[in-house]
Amino acid sequence: VSSEWAANWKNGIDAFYESYHLHAVHPQTSTVMDDLGVQYDLYPNGASRMIVPIGKKSPRVPDQETVDAGLEFMIRDAGADPTQYEGSAIGVREFIQRSKRVRAEKLGLELGGLSDAQLTDSWATGIFPNVQVGLHPEGAFLMRFLPHESDPNRFYYDTITLFRPADDPSYTVPAWMGLPEGLDTSGETRPDTEHVALGEPAGLGLVLDQDAELLPVVQKGMRSRGFRGPLWGEQEVRLRHFHKELDRYINGEK
């Protein structure tokens, strides 16, 4: 899907390089994602990575015991039956990891080279300057942020989902990737690229659609007279890293 958003391409990258906005912009994720226990890694030449634990509640949630609808959904998304899980919310992430290994063995898929964390968590790697790849055992989710050809207040957000089909119609990529319902994932056909114009609903799934609604507001704020530059928070270390590398090119250092 290639959709046009009302923001600068760098703001698009900023929106996907940190997790501290999850509780405010995506409150529905608080029962299935640990937005505070995120690992951030920085690499040469502007590359970076963050690992977001999935299948566990945010520490912001007072009730850490109840297996609610969100965690039940995550269990089903892993090919397991929530009614077969008898523990508390604290053990759901580990249960999902075990369930994915059981399912993979039945389907003849090899997951032996992956850690338990790689089976559940979001491993998002940023490739400078404008690509981020989310890696999961079921597939990969690529995001590309392309500047608009004439308007710095607009950019193109391209998403590409790579999926290796298995001999099971219920086996697919994680639901958050936003694949349209009924899409052929057999590998027999290649979906056409869908182009979404500015102002049209992105249709990328709830989480990404929320980002699409937020970014124009952020862009307006940055263009206001009161904006004097960003104040990076602790969880925005990837953003500092990105802009420092970008400045090297702008200043002719690279």
N, C-alpha and C positions, 0 to 999 in steps of 0.2 A: 504494500500500500504506500502510495506517495501522497501525502497530505500537506496542504499549505497552512502555516501557522502565522499568526500576527505577532511576531517577535523576531529579534535578531538571532542568527544561528548560534551564537555563543551563549545566549540565554537558554537556548534549547539544550545545549550540552550541560550547562549549569544545573538544569532541572533533574538530570539523570546521574549526576556525579556525587550525590550525597543522599542520605536517608533520613535526615532529621526532620524533613518536611512531611514525612509519612503520617504522623499522628494528626496533623492539621489538614492536609490536603486529601489524604486517603484514610480517613478514620476507620474504615471497615477492615483495614489491614492490621489493626492493633492486636487482634486476637490470634493472628497467624504469623506475624513477623516481629522479630526482635530488632526494633529500630535503633536501640542503644548499644547492643552488643556487636556492632559492625566492625570488621577488620578492614583497614585502609592500607594499601601498599602503593608505593611510588617507585617508578622505574625511570631509567634514562630516556631522554628525547621526548618527554611529555607523556609517556605511557603511564597508566595507573590501573588500579583494580580495587574493587570493594567486594567483600563477602558478607552477605546479609543472611543471618540464620532464619530459616523458614520452617514452619511446623511447631512453633512455640510462641507464646504470647509476649507482647512487649512488657517490660517491667513497669510501664505506666499503668497497666491494667491491674486493678486491685485484686480481682479474683484470678488466682493463678492455678486453681484446681479444676474448675468446671470445664468439661469438654463441650464447647458450645457449637453452634451451627457452622461457624467458620472452620474450626478444626475438623469437624465431621466431613465438611466438603473437601478438605485437604486429604483426608484419609481415602475418600472415594476417588479423588483425583489420582491417587497412587495405585488404584486398582484393588483396594481392600474394602472390607465391610465395616463401617463404624460400630455396628452392633457386636462385632467380635472383639472389640477393644474394651477392656474392663478397668483400665487404669485411669489416672488423673491426666489433666492437660499437660503436666510436666513431662510425661513419658510419650506423648504423641509423636514428637519428632523422631525418636528412636524407633517407634512402631512403624512409621512411614518408611524409614530406611530399611528395616527388615522386610517390609511388605514389597518394596521395590526389588529387592534382591530375589525374593521368592518368585515374583512375577517374571523377572528377567530369566530366571532359570527355566521356568515353564515355556517361555517363548524362544529359548535358545540364544538369548542375548548375553554377551559377556560384560559383566560389570566388575570383575575382579580387580581391575586396575584403578578403580575409583574409590576414594575414601567415602565414609558414611556422610560426611558433610557435603561432598559433591553430589550426592544423591538427592538431597533436599534443598540446599541453600542456593541463593542467587549469587553466582560468581560472575560479576560484571567487569569486563576488561575494556578500558578505554585506549584506543589507538589514535595517537595524535595525527591530524588535528580534529577529525570530525566523525569518528566511528566508535561505537561501543558494541561489544558482543556479550550477550548473556549466555552462559554455557550450562546445559543441563544434560543428564544422561539420555533423555528422550529427544532432545533437539537443541538447536542454537537459535537465538533471537538476535538479529543484527539491526542496529539503528544507525542511520546515516543522517547527518545534519548538513544540508546544502544551503549556502547563501542564495538569496533571491538575486536575480540578475540585475535588478535596478533599484530595489527598495531595501535599505538596511533594516527596516522594521518588519520584514517578513522573511521567512525561510521555508524550506521544504524538509519535511520530516519523513524519511523513508524507512519502512520496516520490512525486513525479510526474514521469514521463518524457514529454517532448514530442519527437516524431519526425516528420520529413517523409518519407513513403514515396517510394521511387524504383522505376523499372521494372527491378528486379533483386532477386531473393529473398535474395541474399547481403548486400545493403546494409542495414546496421542501425546502431544506436548502439554506442558502445564497450562491450565486454563487461563492464567493471567496473560499469556501471550496473545489472547484475543482472537484466535482463529474463528472465522464466521461459522455459525452452526450449519451443519450439513455439507461443509466443504470436503471435497474428495481428498483424502489423505492416503490413498492407496499407492500413490506413486505412478499410477497409470496416466495421469494427466498433469499438466503444469498450469497452475492458475494464471490468468492474465493479471497484469499490474493494474490495480485500481487507483485512479487519480481522484483526489478529493480537493475541491476548490476551497479557497478561503471563505469562511463563514458557514460552510456546510458541516454537518455532524461528522466527526472523524470516524466514528464507528469502529474504534480500535479496542473496545472493551472498557469496562468502567474505570479502571485505574488510569489508563492512558488518556481516556477522554477527559478525566479530571485535570490532568496536566495540560491538555490542550485548552481548557477553559481558564486555567490559572495564568499561563504565560503572557497573554496580552495584557493582563493587569500588571504583571511584573515589568513588562516593557514600558508601559505608561509611567510607572513609578520611576524608572531609571531615566526617562526623558524629562522628568519634572525639574523645576528650578531647585528644589530642595535636595536633590541627589548629589552628593559630593564624592561618590565612589563607594565601593563595597567594603564592608567590615566583615572579614571572613571569620566564621566560627570554627570551633575545634573540628567539627565533622565536615568542614569544607576544605580539608587539606588537599583533596584532589583538584578543587577549583583553583587554589593558589598555585598548585603545580602546573596546571594547564595554562593559566594566564602568564606565569613566569616564562614558560617555554614559548608561548606566542609572542611575548615581548622581545624575546631574543631575535626572532625573525623580523619583527617590526623595527627594531633598533639596528638591524644589519649585523648582528653578532653571529648569525648562522646563514 
